[in-house]
Amino acid sequence: MEQSILNIQNLQKKYGDNLVLKDISMSVEKGEVISIIGSSGSGKSTFLRCINLLETPTDGDILYHDQSILDGKFDQTKYRAKVGMVFQSFNLFKNMTVLENCTVGQIKILKRSRTEAEKIALEHLEKVGMARYRDAKPHQLSGGQQQRVAIARALSMDPEVLLFDEPTSALDPETVGEVLHTMTQLAKEGLTMIVVTHEMAFARDVSTRIVFMDQGVIAEEGNPTDVINNPEHPRLVEFLTRYRDESQQN
């Protein structure tokens, strides 16, 4: 059996006296698409930010190919390229063009030449349907277009795993579909993904595993059909009932 790409062991995150993540353990295998669901405040985004080291865990460990990423000698900059992140608010550099946004990390972190970086960036912009906007600035694009550029930027770094932190939550309903379509295509190509999402149809249809977080712990996890059709944890039953009620009202 192949070793896990990521192995999260007894992870905790505390802010003052507030324990946001409580003893979370999870492994991530190559090619998995893991959807993390749960109510606001359950610790989902904090968990993702700890995996990417935007937050430093208070306790526990995260192993990347059996190496602790919390070890002082570990190259965290290269790790962040290999375990990339797509944010809900896009985080594009406003003063740069679409193409420059997708090349700057490659040149600075991966030490690629500008020519090579632009070639790779354009391949990924083409993949997400944004190549013709290469010279546009972020403010000239819709939210959905900016998010697709952000995905292309992350892909240009050759990530092994891509983390998505509620990638559609800042989008208009019309543009949610184009971003989900892009993510679905990436899943079909075998990209390993961890997605914090409220898009339950995506979680059900695209994920290989759903993880339900509640009050800082993994309360239930399993294959999408079991988790959604036969939930066991009372809080998950309540969460799914609320979701279905909201869907019917919209």
Beta strands, then each sheet from edge to edge (+ up, - down):
strand 1: 6-15
strand 2: 18-28
strand 3: 33-37
strand 4: 59-64
strand 5: 67-68
strand 6: 83-86
strand 7: 161-165
strand 8: 192-196
strand 9: 209-214
strand 10: 217-222
sheet 1: 2+ 1- 4+ 5-
sheet 2: 6+ 7+ 8+ 3+ 9+ 10-
end
